[in-house]
Amino acid sequence: MTEAFTVTSAAPLRDLNTLRIAAAARWLATVASPVALPEVLGRPEFDGLPLMVLGQGSNVLFAADFEGLVLRPAWSCVRIARDEGDAALVRAEAGLGWDALVDWTLAQGLAGLENLALIPGLVGAAPIQNIGAYGAEASEFITAVEAWDRRDSVVARLPRAECRFAYRDSAFKQDPDRWIVTAVEFRLPRSREPNLGYAGVREELEAMGLAQPTPAQVAQAVRRLRRRKLPDPALIGNAGSFFKNPVVPAARADVLAAAHPGLPVRRSATGECKLSAAWLIEACGLKGIREGDAGVSAQHALVLVNHGSASGAALLGLARRVADSVEQRFGVRLEPEPRIVGASF
Ligand SMILES: Cc1cc2nc3c(=O)[nH]c(=O)nc-3n(C[C@H](O)[C@H](O)[C@H](O)COP(=O)(O)OP(=O)(O)OC[C@H]3O[C@@H](n4cnc5c(N)ncnc54)[C@H](O)[C@@H]3O)c2cc1C
């Protein structure tokens, strides 16, 4: 991109979201540098319109057209901001691909992000829902997030404590109209004990014949596992896990586990328990069901899929029916993980 930004109107979004919903945006701006943000945001045609930032669209469901400005950050440098010997501070810009960052850090001999390999999306979206997989979360390694503050019209630098990271949650997710993440800073160690808390990762490494894996080998195992377990958005539209794993008090989890042997429960140090949403959905007999082109993946019950030309409204309707079935059977309400645009859940 040579210009600072490009703007189109009535922009089709089908190729810009992994669920492949054929929605449109009234305006679409692709911006090459955060320096151009004040000029873009100040254009008179955008005055008073809602704004949403779009990365790779791998965690959004467009339930309707977006009658406002969709802004795509396209700045994507990455560098070591400070070498501390046994660790390094890495600063990555919002438009860099997440998996490209994972690869880059591993190639620099830095550990930490290996369990998060192959998560789709851009770096700027990683803090929004504090991406996580296989027992790791991005927030473990984020030291600060730089973001354009639309309220005060300045670039702010939020240290980790101000980001209010939680399970698939952050200050940015809570206040989407305020923040445009411009860069993320990570502190990554040069070596560490691999995080092998997940049986699936351990088994994959065993199958690969690796008893003492390097971080790059853990990433390789995670990639193999993900390619096998998750439907590929290049082949079938999806947004990964559609529902968060419900978190319930221990007493409630005990009652459910006693009534439903086999229900996977992960206990945290704080006494709360995470239930497997995939198991709950499968137990309702919903894995693989299809209503027109909207479906529940036959490969993974937590993933909703677009078999072809499902509308966002049809997928949302199916998601609500899945959540209703789980609630009726188990008394637990599932919450969606992706941002739902143009409707509430
Ligand atoms: C096959 C598949 C597997 C997945 N697996 C995982 C997984 O294991 N773990 C996990 O946590 N997620 C997973 N996801 C979800 C998704 O990959 C992540 O949430 C990712 O971070 C989304 O990145 P994106 O660039 O596509 O963001 P988008 O989908 O474009 O946006 C997501 C949200 O973040 C906001 N946003 C994006 N960029 C910015 C920015 N720069 N500033 C402010 N707001 C912004 C958007 O407005 C929106 O609300 C998966 C998705 C798919 C399709």
The ligand as an ORCA input file, in Angstrom:
! r2SCAN-3c Opt
* xyz 0 1
  C     -10.311    -22.004     12.771
  C     -10.253    -21.007     13.901
  C      -9.624    -21.349     15.077
  C      -9.551    -20.438     16.144
  N      -8.915    -20.820     17.283
  C      -8.817    -19.944     18.319
  C      -8.127    -20.323     19.521
  O      -7.591    -21.416     19.640
  N      -8.081    -19.426     20.529
  C      -8.631    -18.181     20.427
  O      -8.547    -17.416     21.392
  N      -9.291    -17.805     19.305
  C      -9.394    -18.643     18.253
  N     -10.060    -18.275     17.117
  C     -10.672    -16.938     17.041
  C      -9.757    -15.881     16.354
  O      -8.733    -16.501     15.633
  C      -9.134    -14.930     17.358
  O     -10.102    -14.313     18.162
  C      -8.306    -13.822     16.660
  O      -7.596    -13.081     17.603
  C      -9.174    -12.900     15.809
  O      -8.305    -12.131     15.013
  P      -8.841    -11.317     13.773
  O      -7.702    -10.465     13.289
  O      -9.444    -12.221     12.794
  O      -9.928    -10.401     14.477
  P     -11.398    -10.045     13.950
  O     -12.197    -11.282     13.886
  O     -11.297     -9.224     12.730
  O     -11.926     -9.157     15.144
  C     -12.284     -9.754     16.374
  C     -12.666     -8.644     17.361
  O     -11.529     -7.875     17.679
  C     -11.717     -6.507     17.292
  N     -10.433     -6.051     16.748
  C      -9.670     -6.671     15.822
  N      -8.525     -5.974     15.638
  C      -8.590     -4.897     16.454
  C      -7.716     -3.792     16.712
  N      -6.540     -3.657     16.085
  N      -8.112     -2.852     17.614
  C      -9.303     -2.970     18.243
  N     -10.171     -3.989     18.041
  C      -9.809     -4.945     17.162
  C     -12.825     -6.537     16.259
  O     -13.515     -5.307     16.201
  C     -13.684     -7.661     16.800
  O     -14.464     -7.205     17.868
  C     -10.136    -19.157     16.021
  C     -10.767    -18.805     14.812
  C     -10.822    -19.720     13.756
  C     -11.467    -19.304     12.471
*
